[in-house]
Amino acid sequence: MITSGKGKYKVWLKREKIGDDLVFFLGGGERSHIGGVVICEPGKPAQAIRLIGHYDDIVLKPIAEIACSKYKTKVVAIGGVHVDHATKQEIDLLIENSKKLVERI
């Protein structure tokens, strides 16, 4: 598992293999949850599912796309990060911390 950020802005990413394929679990903030799912396979555009009221697919999509390109296999990225009553600045910080995870895949 890799992490980025501190306190309630800390996010984490865990990788599991399923045969030759990969699943990435994203969580963090004050409460991890499932807010979206992104599926990516080599040579095809990523497919995202956004649960109503959630925007987690925005940070899940780059995880799936980068991992798919790097490892040349099917990838699923699932999860979500939540901070109660987050301001725009707090959301931006969570997104930035999530981007730092992508750099380390």
Secondary structure as the mmCIF struct_conf table of DSSP 4:
data_model
#
loop_
_struct_conf.conf_type_id
_struct_conf.id
_struct_conf.beg_label_comp_id
_struct_conf.beg_label_asym_id
_struct_conf.beg_label_seq_id
_struct_conf.end_label_comp_id
_struct_conf.end_label_asym_id
_struct_conf.end_label_seq_id
STRN STRN1 ILE A 2 SER A 4
BEND BEND1 GLY A 5 LYS A 6
HELX_RH_3T_P HELX_RH_3T_P1 GLY A 7 TYR A 9
STRN STRN2 VAL A 11 ILE A 18
TURN_TY1_P TURN_TY1_P1 GLY A 19 ASP A 20
STRN STRN3 ASP A 21 GLY A 28
STRN STRN4 GLY A 29 GLY A 29
TURN_TY1_P TURN_TY1_P2 GLU A 30 GLU A 30
STRN STRN5 GLY A 36 CYS A 40
TURN_TY1_P TURN_TY1_P3 PRO A 42 GLY A 43
BEND BEND2 LYS A 44 LYS A 44
STRN STRN6 GLN A 47 ARG A 50
TURN_TY1_P TURN_TY1_P4 ILE A 52 GLY A 53
TURN_TY1_P TURN_TY1_P5 ASP A 56 ASP A 56
HELX_RH_AL_P HELX_RH_AL_P1 ASP A 57 TYR A 71
TURN_TY1_P TURN_TY1_P6 LYS A 72 LYS A 72
BEND BEND3 THR A 73 THR A 73
STRN STRN7 VAL A 75 GLY A 79
STRN STRN8 HIS A 82 HIS A 82
TURN_TY1_P TURN_TY1_P7 ASP A 84 HIS A 85
HELX_RH_AL_P HELX_RH_AL_P2 LYS A 88 VAL A 102
TURN_TY1_P TURN_TY1_P8 GLU A 103 ARG A 104
#
